[in-house]
Amino acid sequence: MSFYEVGQIINTHGIHGEVKVKIITDFPDERFKKGKMLYLLLPDRELVLKIMAVRKVKQFYLLTFENYQDINLVEKFKGLKLAVKEEQQQKLADNNFYHHEIIGLKVFDEENNEIGEISEVMSLGANDVWSVKRVGKKDLLLPAIHDVIKKVDIANGSIIADVLDGLDD
């Protein structure tokens, strides 16, 4: 079963079981709603948690889970990740992808010459930047914009890119 991280518990808050969560999702308002189920990723298993209460404070969410309204019950959750199951993933608009769908894809130029493989997706602001691991060369950083990324074919595991002048120095 595949799980996708959506947050990390970074601390407790108060004595009634509230936890402070760092967001690792583009859909926090959807992921962190009262009644939603999350999975706490433990070293040997997953613990199902149902959100009982939600508060947003600055860039964090404060969550309380059903049956865990005591600091002593949630103290051990600090540092652990919260996740959703694959079937809970949001459907994305066309030409939008989850990072796990992009990592590992082979990158080709427009003449079908293999450039390398996507090893990392970095969210740096206006657009993501995809790091392409190449044999015998330093990694190539490709901005995920239409001028550079011409086609993404998840089913065939490939990307067609136009490496514009100045990108490969």
N, C-alpha and C positions, 0 to 999 in steps of 0.2 A: 504494500500500500504506500502510495506516495503522499508526502506531506510537504507543504510550502509555508515557509516562515512568514509571519505577518507582524511579529512584535517580539520584544524581549523584556522580561520583567527585570527592572533595574533596581527596584527597592520596594519596601513596604511603605504605607502611608497611614499613620494613625494606628489605633489598636483594634479596629473592627474588620480586619482582613482585606483592606483596600491595598492594591498594588499599583505601582507606577510603571507604565509600559512605554518603552521606546518603540516608535512606529517603524516597521520595515515593510510597508505596503503602500501602493498608490491609492488604495480604497479604504482608508481608515474609518470613514463614516459608515461604510457598509459592513466592514469586518467587526467593528466594535459597537454593536447595538445590543440593547437589552434583549435577552432571550436567545442570542446567537451562541452556537457551540464552537469552542476552540479546543485545541489539543496542546497540552503541556508536554513538551518533548523531554522525557526523562532518559537517562542513559540506557535503560533496559526495556522501556515501554512508553506508551503514551497515556496520559491521564486526561479524560474528557472533562471539560469545565464548561458550565453554562453561565453566561454573563447575567448577573442579577442587577447591577447598577453600573453606570458609565458617567464619568465627568471628564471634560477636556480642560487641561491646564497647560497653557502655553503650547509647546510642541509635543506634549505627552498626553496620554490618556490614563486616568485613574479608574481601575476596574475592581469590582467586587464580584466574586463568584458564589453561586448557590452552594450552601453547605461548607463555606470557607470564610465565615464572617468573624474570624479571630486571628490576630497577628501571629499567634503560635502555630496556626495551621498553614500560613502562607510564607512564613519566614524562610522556609527551605526552598521556595520557588525562585528566590533571587538569583539572577544570572541565567535562568532557563528561558528557552524560546517558546513562543506561542505559535501555533501553526493551524492551517486549515487542510482538509483533505483535497485531493485533486478535483473531485466532483463539486467542491465548493468554490472553485475558481470562477471568477467573473469572465463572461464572454467579452473579448476585446473587439474594438472596431477594426475594420480592415486596415492592414499595414501597421498594426500595433502588435507587439509580441511580449510575452513574459521572458525575463532574462534566461530562465532555464531552457526555453525553446531555442534561443540563439546560440548559447554556449555549446561549442562542439561542432557547429556547422562549418563546412569547408567554404572558403572564399575563393572565387575565381574572378579574373578580369573579364572585360567584354569580348576578348578573343578566346575565352575559355581556358586560359593558363591559370593553373592553381597558384594562389598567393600564399595561403596558409589556412589556419583554423582559428575560429573565435575562441579565445581563452578567458575573456573577462568582459563584462559590460559595466561601464562606469556611468553613473548619473551625475553629470557635472553642471547642470543648469539648464540652459535653453534646449539642449538635446543630449542624448546619450552618446557616449564614445565607445566603440567596440575595439578591443585589443585583439590583433591578429598575430598569433604565434607563427613565426616563419622559420624554416630550416636554414641555418647558417647566417641569419641576419637578425638584427634587433626587431622587436615587436613593432608592428605597424598599427598606428592609431587611426581609426576611421570614424569620422563623425557620422552619426546615424541620421543623415539628411538625404532628401530625394536626389540631390545632385551627385551624391557619392554612392548610396545604396540603390541600385537599379532594380533588383529583384531578390526577394527572399522566398525560398522554396523549402518550407519546413519538411514536407513529405519526402523530398529527395535529398535533404540534408545539405543544401547549398545556398550560396549567396552570390549574386553577380554585383561587382562593385566597379565604379569608375574611379581609379586612384588619380585624383586631380593633381596637377603640378603643385609641388610644395608639400604634399602629404608624405611623400617617401624620400626624405632627405638623409 
